[in-house]
């Protein structure tokens, strides 16, 4: 048994069967109708049917042939629009994800012109990540410069203070100054003011003082109170 393949479209169909490649010519040219065995014909119809390939039966009149040709042309048109649409959707999606443009094949471009369907125009991807990294690096450099300037200013200030002090006197930290003030105030306390002050210190604050301050507090307490009269609370 044999079947007649009919190509009513304006495109040449290239097909492969059994390891052999051949062409079914476009409508109006020699070879646009090819008679082949059923197995080969059915295979090619499955492969190229969506693109417009159809078949003719023995006894088909001109009206039937025209109807089949119109149906093949419709399938060809829909196939081309679908392919163009896929490239358009893909490139639109790629653009939204900041991916580079995919150039459509020459055949797709030709179909776009033939059908009057516009392809998505090429675009340039904005390198947002690199711009953000560049901006962050610039800001970081600026902050580093500012920190360096402040560090230099602090060093200059400390040097100035050292120069204003006597040669044997060193610049003291805020904590050292605070402990000295505390020691000075402790020395001025009498028995009546010292006892409630010590009791309100609590263990945490007492333990935060330098050892020499703690020793002085205990010695002053022992000077005011006997152990039997009032034991040191910490």
C-alpha positions as CSV (number, residue, x, y, z in Angstrom):
1,X,0.0,0.0,0.0
2,X,1.1,3.6,-0.7
3,X,0.1,7.0,0.4
4,X,0.5,10.4,-1.4
5,X,2.0,13.1,0.7
6,X,1.0,16.7,-0.2
7,X,2.8,19.9,0.9
8,X,0.4,22.8,0.3
9,X,2.6,25.3,2.2
10,X,5.2,27.8,1.1
11,X,8.0,26.0,2.9
12,X,10.2,23.1,1.8
13,X,10.0,20.2,4.3
14,X,13.2,18.3,5.1
15,X,12.4,14.9,6.5
16,X,14.4,11.8,7.5
17,X,13.3,8.2,7.5
18,X,15.3,5.0,7.7
19,X,18.5,7.1,7.8
20,X,17.7,8.8,4.5
21,X,17.0,12.5,4.3
22,X,14.9,14.0,1.5
23,X,12.9,17.1,0.8
24,X,9.2,17.5,0.1
25,X,9.1,20.7,-2.0
26,X,6.8,23.7,-1.3
27,X,3.5,24.0,-3.2
28,X,3.8,24.8,-6.9
29,X,7.2,23.2,-7.3
30,X,8.0,19.7,-8.5
31,X,8.0,17.2,-5.7
32,X,5.4,18.9,-3.5
33,X,3.4,15.7,-3.9
34,X,5.3,12.5,-3.2
35,X,3.9,8.9,-3.2
36,X,5.5,6.7,-0.5
37,X,4.7,3.4,1.3
38,X,2.2,3.7,4.2
39,X,4.7,3.2,7.0
40,X,7.0,5.9,5.7
41,X,4.1,8.2,5.0
42,X,2.5,7.8,8.4
43,X,5.8,8.5,10.1
44,X,6.3,11.7,8.1
45,X,2.7,12.9,8.7
46,X,3.3,12.5,12.4
47,X,6.5,14.4,12.1
48,X,5.5,17.2,9.8
49,X,1.7,17.3,10.1
50,X,1.8,20.2,12.6
51,X,3.8,22.2,10.0
52,X,1.1,21.6,7.3
53,X,2.0,18.3,5.6
54,X,-1.1,16.4,4.6
55,X,-2.1,13.5,2.4
56,X,-4.3,12.8,-0.6
57,X,-6.5,9.8,-1.1
58,X,-7.1,8.1,-4.4
59,X,-10.1,9.7,-6.0
60,X,-9.9,13.1,-4.2
61,X,-11.4,15.8,-6.4
62,X,-10.3,19.4,-6.7
63,X,-12.6,20.6,-4.0
64,X,-11.3,18.0,-1.6
65,X,-7.8,18.8,-2.5
66,X,-8.4,22.5,-1.9
67,X,-10.0,21.8,1.5
68,X,-7.0,19.7,2.5
69,X,-4.6,22.4,1.2
70,X,-6.4,25.1,3.2
71,X,-6.3,22.9,6.3
72,X,-2.5,22.3,5.8
73,X,-1.9,26.1,5.3
74,X,-3.8,26.8,8.5
75,X,-1.7,24.3,10.5
76,X,1.4,25.8,9.0
77,X,0.3,29.3,10.0
78,X,-0.5,28.3,13.6
79,X,2.8,26.4,13.9
80,X,4.8,29.4,12.9
81,X,2.9,31.8,15.2
82,X,3.4,29.3,18.1
83,X,7.2,29.2,17.4
84,X,7.5,33.0,17.2
85,X,5.4,33.3,20.4
86,X,7.7,30.9,22.3
87,X,10.7,33.0,21.5
88,X,8.9,36.2,22.5
89,X,7.7,34.7,25.8
90,X,11.1,33.3,26.5
91,X,12.9,36.5,25.9
92,X,10.4,38.5,27.9
93,X,10.8,36.1,30.8
94,X,14.6,36.3,30.4
95,X,14.5,40.1,30.4
96,X,12.5,40.1,33.6
97,X,15.1,37.8,35.3
98,X,18.0,40.0,34.1
99,X,19.2,37.3,31.6
100,X,20.7,38.1,28.3
101,X,18.7,38.1,25.0
102,X,18.4,34.9,23.0
103,X,18.8,35.6,19.3
104,X,16.1,33.7,17.3
105,X,17.2,31.5,14.4
106,X,17.1,32.9,10.9
107,X,14.0,30.7,10.1
108,X,12.0,32.3,13.0
109,X,13.0,35.8,11.8
110,X,11.8,34.9,8.3
111,X,8.5,33.6,9.6
112,X,8.0,36.7,11.6
113,X,8.4,38.9,8.5
114,X,6.1,36.6,6.4
115,X,3.3,36.6,9.1
116,X,3.8,40.2,10.2
117,X,4.2,39.1,13.8
118,X,6.8,41.2,15.6
119,X,9.6,39.6,17.5
120,X,10.7,41.0,20.9
121,X,13.5,43.4,20.1
122,X,17.0,42.8,21.5
123,X,17.8,44.4,24.8
124,X,20.7,45.1,27.1
125,X,20.8,43.5,30.5
126,X,21.4,46.0,33.3
127,X,24.1,44.6,35.6
128,X,22.2,45.5,38.8
129,X,24.3,43.2,41.0
130,X,27.6,44.6,39.9
131,X,26.2,48.2,40.3
132,X,25.1,47.3,43.9
133,X,28.5,45.8,44.7
134,X,30.3,48.8,43.3
135,X,28.1,51.2,45.3
136,X,28.7,49.2,48.5
137,X,32.4,49.1,47.9
138,X,32.4,52.9,47.3
139,X,30.5,53.5,50.5
140,X,32.7,51.2,52.5
141,X,35.8,53.0,51.3
142,X,34.2,56.3,52.3
143,X,33.5,55.0,55.8
144,X,37.0,53.6,56.1
145,X,38.4,57.0,55.2
146,X,36.2,58.7,57.8
147,X,37.3,56.2,60.5
148,X,40.9,56.8,59.6
149,X,40.4,60.5,59.9
150,X,38.8,60.2,63.3
151,X,41.5,57.9,64.5
152,X,44.2,60.4,63.5
153,X,42.3,63.2,65.2
154,X,42.1,61.2,68.5
155,X,45.8,60.4,68.3
156,X,46.5,64.1,67.8
157,X,44.3,65.0,70.7
158,X,46.0,62.6,73.0
159,X,49.4,63.9,72.0
160,X,48.2,67.4,72.7
161,X,47.0,66.4,76.2
162,X,50.2,64.7,77.0
163,X,52.2,67.8,76.1
164,X,50.0,69.9,78.4
165,X,50.6,67.6,81.4
166,X,53.7,67.5,83.6
167,X,56.4,65.1,82.4
168,X,55.7,62.6,85.2
169,X,52.0,62.6,84.8
170,X,50.2,60.2,82.3
171,X,46.9,60.5,80.6
172,X,44.4,58.4,82.6
173,X,41.4,56.6,81.3
174,X,37.8,57.5,82.3
175,X,37.6,54.4,84.4
176,X,40.8,55.2,86.3
177,X,39.6,58.7,86.9
178,X,36.2,57.3,88.2
179,X,38.0,55.0,90.6
180,X,40.1,57.8,91.9
181,X,37.1,59.9,92.6
182,X,35.5,57.0,94.4
183,X,38.6,56.5,96.5
184,X,38.7,60.2,97.4
185,X,35.0,60.2,98.4
186,X,35.5,57.1,100.5
187,X,38.4,58.7,102.4
188,X,36.2,61.6,103.3
189,X,33.4,59.4,104.8
190,X,32.8,59.2,108.5
191,X,31.4,56.2,110.5
192,X,27.8,57.3,110.0
193,X,28.0,57.8,106.3
194,X,30.4,54.9,105.5
195,X,28.3,52.1,106.9
196,X,25.0,52.7,104.9
197,X,27.1,53.4,101.8
198,X,28.9,50.0,102.0
199,X,25.7,48.2,102.7
200,X,24.1,49.7,99.6
201,X,27.0,48.7,97.4
202,X,26.0,45.1,97.1
203,X,28.4,42.3,96.0
204,X,28.3,43.1,92.3
205,X,29.3,46.7,92.5
206,X,31.8,46.0,95.3
207,X,33.5,43.3,93.2
208,X,33.7,45.7,90.2
209,X,36.2,48.0,92.1
210,X,39.9,47.4,91.6
211,X,41.5,45.2,94.3
212,X,43.2,48.2,95.9
213,X,39.8,49.9,96.3
214,X,38.3,46.8,97.8
215,X,41.2,46.4,100.2
216,X,40.8,50.0,101.3
217,X,37.1,49.6,101.9
218,X,37.6,46.5,104.1
219,X,40.4,48.3,106.0
220,X,38.3,51.3,106.7
221,X,35.4,49.1,107.8
222,X,37.7,47.2,110.2
223,X,38.8,50.6,111.6
224,X,35.3,51.6,112.3
225,X,33.8,48.3,113.5
226,X,34.9,45.2,115.4
227,X,34.0,41.9,113.8
228,X,31.8,41.0,116.7
229,X,30.0,44.3,116.5
230,X,29.5,44.5,112.7
231,X,31.1,41.9,110.3
232,X,32.0,43.2,106.8
233,X,29.0,42.3,104.6
234,X,30.9,40.9,101.6
